[in-house]
């Protein structure tokens, strides 16, 4: 039986297309990847979480306010770190007779001198200090660090804690 012209044309067309396989629309794929990149950039830039070293277990709290960006003092591994730089040991801070830890005091004064005053601030030290310490840190060390911060004119002192869920009665 003789095939129609349309059937012959369809066979030729399918024979031509048989070896090429499936095609991807690269324009749509690039749009999706662009949106994904922008989403990741925006979501990573708005990180309000302080980096917590693995060896520090923060106490838990039900605080509602998110802390401002401050100078971070970390108490852990038997050292006192300010902005990641070791300034003193916890042992020396606990044993001394003086309530002011002089290496920490000097570093806080140095940081205050190097920062510029922003509009609306009464002083540079209005930014404050966040103390991030293990929950097992002795109270005397925490008290001396807070007194040192107050002596260096940092009156805005915050303690870093892990947020715990509010229990409803």
C-alpha positions as CSV (number, residue, x, y, z in Angstrom):
1,X,0.0,0.0,0.0
2,X,1.2,3.5,-0.9
3,X,1.9,5.9,2.0
4,X,0.5,9.4,1.9
5,X,2.7,12.4,1.5
6,X,2.0,13.5,5.1
7,X,3.0,10.1,6.5
8,X,6.3,10.2,4.5
9,X,7.0,13.8,5.8
10,X,6.3,12.7,9.4
11,X,8.7,9.7,9.1
12,X,11.5,11.9,7.7
13,X,10.9,14.4,10.5
14,X,11.0,11.8,13.2
15,X,14.1,10.2,11.7
16,X,15.9,13.6,11.8
17,X,14.9,14.2,15.5
18,X,15.6,10.6,16.7
19,X,19.4,11.1,17.5
20,X,19.2,14.5,19.2
21,X,17.6,13.5,22.5
22,X,16.0,15.9,25.0
23,X,16.9,19.6,25.1
24,X,17.2,21.8,28.2
25,X,16.0,25.4,28.2
26,X,19.0,27.2,29.6
27,X,17.3,30.5,30.0
28,X,14.8,29.2,32.6
29,X,17.6,27.3,34.3
30,X,19.8,30.5,34.6
31,X,16.8,32.4,36.0
32,X,16.3,29.9,38.7
33,X,20.0,29.9,39.7
34,X,20.1,33.7,39.7
35,X,17.1,33.8,42.1
36,X,18.7,31.1,44.3
37,X,22.0,33.1,44.5
38,X,20.2,36.3,45.5
39,X,18.2,34.5,48.1
40,X,21.3,33.0,49.6
41,X,23.1,36.3,49.7
42,X,20.3,38.1,51.3
43,X,19.6,35.4,53.9
44,X,23.2,35.1,54.9
45,X,23.7,38.8,55.2
46,X,21.0,39.2,57.9
47,X,22.6,36.9,60.4
48,X,21.8,38.2,63.9
49,X,23.3,35.3,65.7
50,X,26.6,35.6,67.6
51,X,29.1,32.9,66.6
52,X,29.3,30.6,69.6
53,X,32.5,28.5,70.1
54,X,31.8,24.8,70.4
55,X,33.4,24.5,73.9
56,X,31.1,27.2,75.5
57,X,27.7,26.2,76.8
58,X,25.6,29.3,77.2
59,X,23.0,29.6,79.9
60,X,19.3,29.6,78.8
61,X,17.0,32.6,78.9
62,X,13.6,33.7,77.7
63,X,14.8,37.2,76.7
64,X,12.6,38.9,74.0
65,X,15.0,41.5,72.7
66,X,17.7,40.7,70.1
67,X,21.1,42.1,71.2
68,X,22.8,44.9,69.3
69,X,26.2,44.4,67.7
70,X,28.7,45.0,70.4
71,X,32.3,44.3,71.3
72,X,32.3,40.6,72.2
73,X,34.2,39.2,75.2
74,X,34.5,35.4,75.2
75,X,35.2,33.5,78.4
76,X,36.3,30.0,77.5
77,X,39.3,27.6,77.3
78,X,40.7,29.3,80.5
79,X,41.2,32.5,78.5
80,X,39.5,35.8,78.2
81,X,39.2,36.9,74.6
82,X,38.1,40.2,73.3
83,X,37.0,40.2,69.6
84,X,38.9,36.9,69.3
85,X,42.2,38.2,70.7
86,X,43.5,36.7,74.0
87,X,44.0,39.4,76.7
88,X,44.1,37.5,80.0
89,X,43.6,34.1,81.6
90,X,40.6,33.3,83.7
91,X,42.8,32.0,86.5
92,X,44.7,35.3,86.8
93,X,41.4,37.2,86.7
94,X,40.0,35.1,89.6
95,X,43.1,35.2,91.7
96,X,44.0,38.9,91.7
97,X,43.0,41.3,94.5
98,X,42.1,44.1,92.2
99,X,38.5,44.1,90.8
100,X,39.7,45.6,87.5
101,X,41.4,43.3,85.1
102,X,44.1,45.6,83.7
103,X,44.8,43.8,80.3
104,X,41.1,43.8,79.6
105,X,40.8,47.4,80.7
106,X,43.6,48.5,78.4
107,X,42.2,46.6,75.4
108,X,38.7,48.1,75.9
109,X,40.2,51.6,76.1
110,X,42.2,50.9,73.0
111,X,39.1,49.8,71.1
112,X,37.2,52.8,72.3
113,X,40.0,55.1,71.0
114,X,40.1,53.4,67.6
115,X,36.3,53.6,67.0
116,X,34.7,56.7,65.6
117,X,31.6,58.3,67.1
118,X,28.4,57.7,65.1
119,X,25.7,60.4,64.8
120,X,23.3,60.3,67.8
121,X,25.8,58.7,70.2
122,X,26.8,60.6,73.3
123,X,30.1,58.7,73.4
124,X,31.8,55.9,71.5
125,X,31.3,53.5,74.4
126,X,27.5,53.7,74.0
127,X,27.8,50.7,71.7
128,X,28.4,48.4,74.7
129,X,29.9,45.0,75.4
130,X,28.5,41.5,75.1
131,X,30.0,38.9,77.5
132,X,29.8,35.3,76.1
133,X,30.9,32.9,78.8
134,X,30.4,29.3,79.7
135,X,27.7,28.7,82.3
136,X,30.3,27.1,84.6
137,X,32.4,30.4,84.8
138,X,33.0,31.5,88.4
139,X,30.8,34.4,89.4
140,X,33.9,36.4,90.7
141,X,35.4,36.4,87.2
142,X,32.1,37.5,85.6
143,X,31.8,40.3,88.3
144,X,35.3,41.5,87.7
145,X,34.8,41.6,83.9
146,X,31.7,43.6,84.3
147,X,33.4,46.0,86.7
148,X,36.3,46.3,84.2
149,X,33.9,47.2,81.4
150,X,32.2,49.8,83.6
151,X,35.6,51.2,84.6
152,X,36.4,51.6,80.9
153,X,33.1,53.6,80.4
154,X,31.2,50.7,78.7
155,X,27.9,51.0,80.6
156,X,25.9,48.9,78.1
157,X,26.8,45.4,79.2
158,X,24.9,42.4,77.8
159,X,25.3,38.7,78.6
160,X,24.9,36.2,75.7
161,X,22.5,33.4,76.4
162,X,20.7,30.7,74.4
163,X,17.0,31.4,73.9
164,X,14.7,28.8,75.5
165,X,11.0,28.4,74.8
166,X,8.6,30.2,77.1
167,X,6.7,27.6,79.1
168,X,2.9,28.3,79.1
169,X,1.1,27.4,82.3
